[in-house]
Amino acid sequence: MPHSRRRLRGACIAGVATGLLLTGAGGAHGALKPPPPPAPSPSGSAPVAPKDAAPAAKDSVPTAPKGPLPAVPKDSVPAVGAYLDYGPEGIARMADLSHWLGGAELRVGHTYLPGDVWSNIEGQPDFLSPWAKWRRAKPDRMFVLNVPMQEHNEDNLSDDEVRDLIGQGARGDFDDHYRKLATRLVRLGVPDTVIVLGWEMNGTTYTQRCGPDPQGWKTYWNRIVTAMRSVPGQKFKFDFTPNRGPDDIPWTQCYPGDRTVDIVGMDSYDQPPGDTFEDQVKGPYGLQAQVDFATAHKKQISYPEWGLYRNGDDTDYMRGMLAWFDAHRPLYQTITDYCPHGVWQCDENPDASKIFRTAVSQETEQEPGTEPSTEPSTEPKPTGPEPTEPEPMGGKRWCVRIDLGKWANPWFKPRKICWTLPKD
């Protein structure tokens, strides 16, 4: 499943650079097609399902969970976002992506702490401050922060080295780093941050992986959560997010327990295991298994990383994922928006991008055969009924836009109601 994007190698320098905050990033708002973030795509091949693999789901695609997911009303709309860059550029690009989507609001800001050294995993204030400022600007926004469980997180350490580090973490050797991170998040005014801790732990890419010592890893996870929750004022939610599929170890073997997990997430790119989207749903430790597991444990679900990959411009995958979100109402979903996975910053996926844009966009009517403009409009939007050309019978046709509000517009496109007045 998806592996290293090498997002933050050398990010100790990048973290200092974010001291520019948004003054330098503001200029990106006019660039509607900026270059993609400097992060390579995931790698890996389809793993073989272990003997104890979860049975494949038999339901149709998409299916509803056996029971309602907790704390997510049926009429709720998942919070939508995208990973666009780990620094201030990622914040600036959200405004441009929103414009490309016809004004659809991106409620999720998603970034990753550097996994190079502990001082960066503690969350340098100049790295976190721009994201905290964005989050505080509106009360309904959500800040999602991927937090490594080890330094040298992408340095290809051996299983023996990883096993030793897990043991140190389980003993509490690293607790203080996470108390410092929690304290900084609270002081920056983002005590409700969603912490995606030790993501993709069932794979082989990261030093934070679970496989060399699952029991020790679970103990270590619980120590981190306990340390962060010990900080006064915190309201963190902890997101347990494996790769889809069995990968190196079934992700259920890494689950640390209901007491320290708030959300059961999944990173699910369009690649094996599974040749089709239906396979991705029904396969061992796939999307249906995630939903069933979360329901059984009374947890919300999320999709911090998803996007196109080995199957190219795959419209079936895009339609399937969007239908899955609509059916299962995750707490949030954030697409990885750079090539080869993305829809806005990647021109390699034009057909899937159109599907994503149509589903999320607030834009309504277009001339046949044309694409919506990507340039900012200077025309004021009408606020009431406006006449059009006379109908053949001589009457005038009037239309009024029905605005469904900021919660529904991104998913249920506003409509116009029109009527024709009788001829004088």
Rosetta blueprint (number, residue, H / E / L):
1 M L
2 P L
3 H L
4 S L
5 R L
6 R L
7 R L
8 L L
9 R L
10 G L
11 A H
12 C H
13 I H
14 A H
15 G H
16 V H
17 A H
18 T H
19 G H
20 L H
21 L H
22 L H
23 T H
24 G H
25 A H
26 G H
27 G H
28 A H
29 H H
30 G H
31 A L
32 L L
33 K L
34 P L
35 P L
36 P L
37 P L
38 P L
39 A L
40 P L
41 S L
42 P L
43 S L
44 G L
45 S L
46 A L
47 P L
48 V L
49 A L
50 P L
51 K L
52 D L
53 A L
54 A L
55 P L
56 A L
57 A L
58 K L
59 D L
60 S L
61 V L
62 P L
63 T L
64 A L
65 P L
66 K L
67 G L
68 P L
69 L L
70 P L
71 A L
72 V L
73 P L
74 K L
75 D L
76 S L
77 V L
78 P L
79 A E
80 V E
81 G E
82 A E
83 Y E
84 L L
85 D L
86 Y L
87 G L
88 P H
89 E H
90 G H
91 I H
92 A H
93 R H
94 M H
95 A H
96 D H
97 L H
98 S H
99 H H
100 W H
101 L L
102 G L
103 G L
104 A L
105 E L
106 L L
107 R L
108 V E
109 G E
110 H E
111 T E
112 Y E
113 L L
114 P L
115 G L
116 D L
117 V L
118 W H
119 S H
120 N H
121 I H
122 E L
123 G L
124 Q L
125 P H
126 D H
127 F H
128 L H
129 S H
130 P H
131 W H
132 A H
133 K H
134 W H
135 R H
136 R H
137 A L
138 K L
139 P L
140 D L
141 R L
142 M E
143 F E
144 V E
145 L E
146 N E
147 V E
148 P L
149 M L
150 Q L
151 E L
152 H L
153 N L
154 E L
155 D L
156 N L
157 L L
158 S L
159 D H
160 D H
161 E H
162 V H
163 R H
164 D H
165 L H
166 I H
167 G H
168 Q H
169 G H
170 A H
171 R H
172 G L
173 D L
174 F L
175 D H
176 D H
177 H H
178 Y H
179 R H
180 K H
181 L H
182 A H
183 T H
184 R H
185 L H
186 V H
187 R H
188 L L
189 G L
190 V L
191 P L
192 D L
193 T L
194 V E
195 I E
196 V E
197 L E
198 G L
199 W L
200 E L
201 M L
202 N L
203 G L
204 T L
205 T L
206 Y L
207 T L
208 Q L
209 R L
210 C L
211 G L
212 P L
213 D L
214 P H
215 Q H
216 G H
217 W H
218 K H
219 T H
220 Y H
221 W H
222 N H
223 R H
224 I H
225 V H
226 T H
227 A H
228 M H
229 R H
230 S L
231 V L
232 P L
233 G L
234 Q L
235 K L
236 F L
237 K E
238 F E
239 D E
240 F E
241 T L
242 P L
243 N E
244 R L
245 G L
246 P L
247 D L
248 D L
249 I L
250 P L
251 W H
252 T H
253 Q H
254 C H
255 Y L
256 P L
257 G L
258 D H
259 R H
260 T H
261 V L
262 D L
263 I E
264 V E
265 G E
266 M L
267 D E
268 S E
269 Y E
270 D L
271 Q L
272 P L
273 P L
274 G L
275 D L
276 T L
277 F H
278 E H
279 D H
280 Q H
281 V H
282 K H
283 G L
284 P L
285 Y L
286 G L
287 L H
288 Q H
289 A H
290 Q H
291 V H
292 D H
293 F H
294 A H
295 T H
296 A H
297 H L
298 K L
299 K L
300 Q E
301 I E
302 S E
303 Y E
304 P E
305 E E
306 W E
307 G E
308 L L
309 Y L
310 R L
311 N L
312 G L
313 D L
314 D L
315 T H
316 D H
317 Y H
318 M H
319 R H
320 G H
321 M H
322 L H
323 A H
324 W H
325 F H
326 D H
327 A H
328 H H
329 R L
330 P L
331 L L
332 Y E
333 Q E
334 T E
335 I E
336 T E
337 D L
338 Y L
339 C L
340 P L
341 H L
342 G L
343 V L
344 W L
345 Q L
346 C L
347 D L
348 E L
349 N L
350 P H
351 D H
352 A H
353 S H
354 K H
355 I H
356 F H
357 R H
358 T H
359 A H
360 V H
361 S L
362 Q L
363 E L
364 T L
365 E L
366 Q L
367 E L
368 P L
369 G L
370 T L
371 E L
372 P L
373 S L
374 T L
375 E L
376 P L
377 S L
378 T L
379 E L
380 P L
381 K L
382 P L
383 T L
384 G L
385 P L
386 E E
387 P E
388 T E
389 E E
390 P E
391 E L
392 P L
393 M L
394 G L
395 G L
396 K E
397 R E
398 W E
399 C E
400 V E
401 R E
402 I E
403 D L
404 L L
405 G L
406 K L
407 W L
408 A L
409 N L
410 P L
411 W L
412 F L
413 K L
414 P L
415 R E
416 K E
417 I E
418 C E
419 W E
420 T E
421 L L
422 P L
423 K L
424 D L
